[in-house]
Amino acid sequence: MQAINNLRSSRIGLGSITAAASVWLTGTAVAQFQLPDLEVDFNPAVMFPVLDSMPRGLDSGDLNADGNPDVAVVSGDPLFLGNGISGAVTVFLNSGDWSNPAQGFDTPLKLDFSDLPGTPLGQELVIARIDGDIHPDIAVTVHNKNESSPYGWVIVYLNRLNDGSPTTDFDRTVYPVINKRKLHGIVARDFTSDGFNDLAIAGSDKTDPANITALLLTMENDGSGTFGTMAEIPLPGVTGSAWDVAAGRFDLDQTKPDLATANNSHNSITQLKSDGSGGFTATTFPGPSSPPFFDYIDIAAGKLNGDAYLDLALPEFDCGVGSRGGVGVHRVDPITGDFVHERPNGEDSGDHYDTGAVASVAVAIANVNGGTNKRDVIVALSGDDGGHFDRIDVIIGNGDGTLVRGANGSAELHEFDPSPESNDILDIDSVITVDLNQDGLRDIITSNTATDSISVLINSSHPPAA
């Protein structure tokens, strides 16, 4: 599910904005210029089959050292439907030639974990440098549907690519979850200030099924890509699960990577401020005490305004109280360093942007229209709303932490179809953005659980017609 480098690569019609770009040196703007407006547009979607069933989390990175960003997606079918296999990572190697989008990826690679006991279901995936060499590695979270020990796994695939070799190879290490925990989102950052990326995982304690509580789990890297025992950090005031996690510098310190979790418990977010030694101080910021209520099941971090702090965007999934889904945007207060959750005038005000549909499921923050310092929000919608639908919405950023609204106050949506066939049922799970063809514009990729595929929408934004 995105976002930032090595997290969610850290979620249309016409519309244009004027973007200002600044060059900053020691905090001072030394030059400024205007970039031309672009009308946001994407080519029709192209779909690529995965090598397993029900793909979920995905990320991007140059896995074979050819200079092109590749894509990996983790999957697992709880019913052993589709191709009858449960548990694998599909690696799509970028050919570098997107003149014919259907040939944009070479033959995919398969990293299988269906040999694990029980019913292994892939959850989320991150691409990051883990063992200290120059090649990015892969880490995934896996849930055991059988609800027996081991209750899940963290799997680390260390990239063993030899320089100049055309073959990408990975060594697998499996870390079982012995306690009754369920794992969801995963990120990689150096939380211990030793120069090596550690892992942080959003999850839940299911020891008491009647009282499920949210957890953050961390794994410290010893410098070789080997991880120790999972440490657990309870998330205060959160019932249910922490569904996803983002890393970045969220507080006033600005020297250590902090964390933020999306909790499927009525609009709550937990901020975890890092001490630089692997410890965190957790504070939960609840949503409103009265409707509308939403579940947060994904999170993306990126700069939506001009200050020094990363902002958050979260898809708001209707809790069944008659509300409409959308996107919630949260910023860091420059005085307190806390997350700000503003909704002063009801459902469609402050930090909430209505998408006119119940099921907002995934989100990303990226600049998709060519402007500088005005990042946009990409949200994937999938569900039943008087008939099944799957849709990608792009909401243009104003550069001040807000997004463009229409005349009625709802988000001004630029809509795209993630399927070549408009009547396909995709059941989108995750969305990321990455510049696949390296033309300077971010493309959109979704994982689709119902079609065992990923969708690629190549960005074709262009100057407006005269």
Disulfide bonds with the S-S distance in Angstrom:
none
